Amino acid sequence: NMIKKWLNWLLDFFLPKAAAVKNLEAMGSIGFSGRAQRSRELNGQENLIALFDYRDQLVRTAIWELKYRGNQTVAALLAEVLFDELSAELSEREIFENFTRPLLIPIPLSKKRRRQRGFNQCEILLTELAKLDTSKIFEIKNNLLIKIKDTPSQTKIDSRASRLKNLRGAFAVNESAVAVAGRNIIVIDDVATTGATLSETRKVLRRAGAKKVLGFALAH
């Protein structure tokens, strides 16, 4: 928390909040959700879902505020939109697929990346989601999936095949966290470009015995 506060102070000092950020923080979830362009099959991959188009400048601003500043106000805004989408998705899948009370987990960071950033932006998002989930429709487990290999940033790699190769063997299930076998799981990411990260984590979770795994990204 101290590292996060220090980083935020430095960012605010050297990069003061722009008008776009102030407008974003003042925007309600209804206004922001209207920008959603939901994709149910990211890059043709079934069960990989993305909500917003990353080319939308305001969406990009929101992701950057969450990812690099750990902006709690923006995290709460994004969580409201995501919660509504998750609720609708679960309502439909509960009827047709018996997809009930899933484990909700964030894409993990490597130990090195987490030390550098001071926080995991997806964990911040899930903390805000938990506040909204008063009916306990899902169960949050931040430490179920771990990243055991520090890999180069996916943004520096162009092709999906190369991205998948970069992530091979990077994730593992933390067996001390909770039993995975037979559970429905939803993996949450901030940005999915080719879906490689979500695909790789799904494979790891399925090998560990997960029943069904969905991938949800804020933007693509």
C-alpha positions as CSV (number, residue, x, y, z in Angstrom):
1,N,0.0,0.0,0.0
2,M,2.8,2.4,0.8
3,I,4.5,1.6,-2.6
4,K,1.2,2.3,-4.3
5,K,0.7,5.6,-2.5
6,W,4.2,6.6,-3.4
7,L,3.8,5.7,-7.0
8,N,0.5,7.6,-7.2
9,W,2.1,10.7,-5.6
10,L,4.9,10.6,-8.2
11,L,2.4,10.2,-11.0
12,D,0.2,13.0,-9.8
13,F,3.3,15.3,-9.4
14,F,4.8,14.6,-12.7
15,L,1.7,13.8,-14.7
16,P,-1.3,15.7,-13.2
17,K,-4.7,14.2,-13.9
18,A,-6.0,15.4,-17.3
19,A,-9.5,16.6,-17.9
20,A,-10.4,13.2,-19.4
21,V,-9.6,11.5,-16.1
22,K,-11.6,13.9,-14.1
23,N,-14.5,13.5,-16.4
24,L,-14.1,9.7,-16.2
25,E,-14.1,9.8,-12.4
26,A,-17.3,11.8,-12.4
27,M,-19.0,9.6,-14.9
28,G,-21.6,7.1,-13.7
29,S,-21.6,3.4,-14.7
30,I,-24.6,3.8,-16.9
31,G,-22.9,6.4,-19.1
32,F,-19.7,4.4,-19.3
33,S,-21.4,1.1,-20.0
34,G,-23.0,2.6,-23.1
35,R,-19.5,2.5,-24.7
36,A,-19.4,-1.3,-24.4
37,Q,-19.0,-3.2,-27.7
38,R,-19.3,-6.7,-26.2
39,S,-17.5,-9.5,-28.0
40,R,-18.6,-13.0,-27.0
41,E,-15.9,-14.9,-28.9
42,L,-12.6,-13.0,-28.8
43,N,-10.7,-13.7,-32.0
44,G,-13.2,-16.5,-32.7
45,Q,-12.4,-18.3,-29.4
46,E,-15.4,-19.5,-27.6
47,N,-15.9,-18.5,-24.0
48,L,-13.4,-15.6,-24.2
49,I,-15.5,-12.4,-23.7
50,A,-14.4,-8.8,-23.9
51,L,-16.5,-5.7,-23.0
52,F,-14.9,-2.6,-24.5
53,D,-13.0,-1.6,-27.6
54,Y,-9.5,-0.5,-26.4
55,R,-9.3,2.0,-29.3
56,D,-11.9,4.1,-27.5
57,Q,-9.9,6.9,-26.0
58,L,-12.0,7.0,-22.8
59,V,-11.8,3.3,-22.4
60,R,-8.0,3.4,-22.8
61,T,-7.8,6.2,-20.2
62,A,-9.8,4.0,-17.8
63,I,-7.6,1.0,-18.3
64,W,-4.4,3.1,-17.8
65,E,-5.8,4.7,-14.6
66,L,-6.5,1.2,-13.2
67,K,-3.4,-0.5,-14.5
68,Y,-0.7,2.1,-13.7
69,R,-2.3,4.3,-11.0
70,G,-4.5,1.8,-9.2
71,N,-7.2,4.4,-9.4
72,Q,-9.9,3.3,-6.9
73,T,-12.6,5.5,-8.3
74,V,-12.1,4.2,-11.8
75,A,-11.8,0.6,-10.5
76,A,-15.2,1.0,-8.8
77,L,-16.7,2.4,-12.1
78,L,-15.3,-0.5,-14.1
79,A,-16.4,-3.0,-11.5
80,E,-20.0,-1.8,-11.7
81,V,-20.1,-2.3,-15.4
82,L,-18.3,-5.7,-15.2
83,F,-20.6,-6.8,-12.4
84,D,-23.7,-6.2,-14.5
85,E,-22.2,-8.1,-17.4
86,L,-21.1,-11.0,-15.2
87,S,-24.6,-11.2,-13.6
88,A,-26.3,-11.3,-17.0
89,E,-23.8,-14.0,-18.3
90,L,-24.2,-16.1,-15.2
91,S,-28.0,-15.9,-15.2
92,E,-28.0,-17.3,-18.7
93,R,-25.4,-20.0,-18.2
94,E,-27.0,-21.1,-14.9
95,I,-30.1,-22.1,-16.8
96,F,-28.5,-23.7,-19.8
97,E,-25.1,-25.0,-18.5
98,N,-25.5,-25.3,-14.7
99,F,-22.8,-22.7,-14.4
100,T,-23.3,-21.8,-10.8
101,R,-21.3,-19.8,-8.1
102,P,-18.1,-19.8,-10.0
103,L,-14.6,-19.0,-8.7
104,L,-13.6,-15.5,-9.9
105,I,-9.9,-15.1,-10.2
106,P,-7.6,-12.4,-11.6
107,I,-4.8,-12.8,-14.1
108,P,-1.7,-13.0,-11.8
109,L,1.5,-11.0,-12.1
110,S,4.9,-12.4,-11.6
111,K,6.6,-11.6,-8.3
112,K,9.0,-9.3,-10.1
113,R,6.3,-7.4,-12.0
114,R,4.2,-7.0,-8.8
115,R,7.2,-5.6,-6.9
116,Q,7.7,-3.1,-9.7
117,R,4.1,-2.0,-9.9
118,G,3.2,-2.4,-6.2
119,F,-0.2,-3.9,-6.9
120,N,-2.2,-6.2,-9.3
121,Q,-4.8,-4.1,-11.1
122,C,-7.1,-7.1,-11.6
123,E,-7.1,-7.8,-7.8
124,I,-8.2,-4.1,-7.2
125,L,-11.0,-4.7,-9.7
126,L,-12.1,-7.9,-8.0
127,T,-12.0,-6.1,-4.6
128,E,-14.6,-3.6,-5.9
129,L,-16.6,-6.5,-7.5
130,A,-16.8,-8.2,-4.1
131,K,-18.4,-5.1,-2.6
132,L,-21.2,-5.3,-5.2
133,D,-21.8,-9.0,-4.9
134,T,-24.1,-8.9,-1.9
135,S,-25.9,-12.1,-3.0
136,K,-22.7,-14.0,-3.3
137,I,-23.2,-15.2,-6.8
138,F,-19.5,-15.9,-7.2
139,E,-16.4,-16.6,-5.0
140,I,-13.3,-14.6,-5.3
141,K,-9.9,-16.3,-5.0
142,N,-6.9,-14.0,-5.7
143,N,-4.2,-16.5,-5.0
144,L,-5.6,-19.5,-6.9
145,L,-3.6,-18.9,-10.0
146,I,0.0,-17.9,-9.8
147,K,2.6,-16.7,-12.4
148,I,5.7,-18.7,-11.9
149,K,7.8,-17.3,-14.7
150,D,8.5,-13.7,-15.4
151,T,7.8,-13.2,-19.1
152,P,8.4,-10.3,-21.5
153,S,5.4,-8.0,-21.9
154,Q,2.9,-9.4,-24.4
155,T,2.6,-5.9,-25.9
156,K,6.0,-6.3,-27.4
157,I,5.1,-9.5,-29.3
158,D,3.0,-9.3,-32.5
159,S,1.7,-12.7,-33.4
160,R,-0.7,-14.8,-31.4
161,A,1.5,-17.9,-31.8
162,S,4.5,-16.0,-30.4
163,R,2.4,-14.7,-27.5
164,L,1.3,-18.3,-26.7
165,K,4.9,-19.5,-26.8
166,N,6.0,-16.6,-24.6
167,L,3.4,-17.7,-21.9
168,R,3.9,-21.5,-22.1
169,G,4.7,-22.8,-18.6
170,A,4.2,-19.3,-17.1
171,F,1.2,-20.1,-15.0
172,A,0.4,-22.7,-12.3
173,V,-2.4,-23.5,-9.9
174,N,-1.6,-22.8,-6.3
175,E,-2.8,-26.1,-4.9
176,S,-2.8,-24.7,-1.3
177,A,-5.4,-22.1,-2.2
178,V,-8.6,-24.1,-2.9
179,A,-9.7,-27.2,-4.7
180,V,-10.1,-26.5,-8.5
181,A,-11.5,-29.9,-9.6
182,G,-15.1,-29.7,-10.6
183,R,-15.4,-26.0,-10.2
184,N,-16.6,-23.4,-12.7
185,I,-14.1,-20.6,-13.0
186,I,-14.1,-17.1,-14.5
187,V,-10.7,-15.5,-15.2
188,I,-10.6,-11.7,-15.2
189,D,-8.0,-9.7,-17.3
190,D,-7.8,-6.0,-18.1
191,V,-6.9,-6.1,-21.8
192,A,-6.9,-9.0,-24.2
193,T,-5.4,-8.5,-27.6
194,T,-5.2,-11.9,-29.1
195,G,-6.6,-13.8,-26.1
196,A,-3.4,-15.7,-25.6
197,T,-3.1,-15.0,-21.9
198,L,-6.7,-16.0,-21.2
199,S,-6.3,-19.1,-23.4
200,E,-3.1,-20.2,-21.6
201,T,-4.6,-19.8,-18.1
202,R,-7.7,-21.7,-19.2
203,K,-5.6,-24.6,-20.3
204,V,-3.8,-24.6,-16.9
205,L,-7.0,-24.6,-15.0
206,R,-8.6,-27.3,-17.1
207,R,-5.6,-29.5,-16.6
208,A,-6.1,-29.0,-12.9
209,G,-9.6,-30.3,-13.2
210,A,-11.8,-27.2,-13.5
211,K,-15.2,-28.0,-14.9
212,K,-15.6,-25.0,-17.2
213,V,-13.5,-21.8,-17.6
214,L,-14.6,-18.5,-19.0
215,G,-12.3,-15.6,-19.8
216,F,-13.5,-12.1,-19.2
217,A,-11.5,-9.0,-20.3
218,L,-12.4,-5.4,-19.8
219,A,-11.2,-4.4,-23.2
220,H,-9.8,-5.9,-26.5
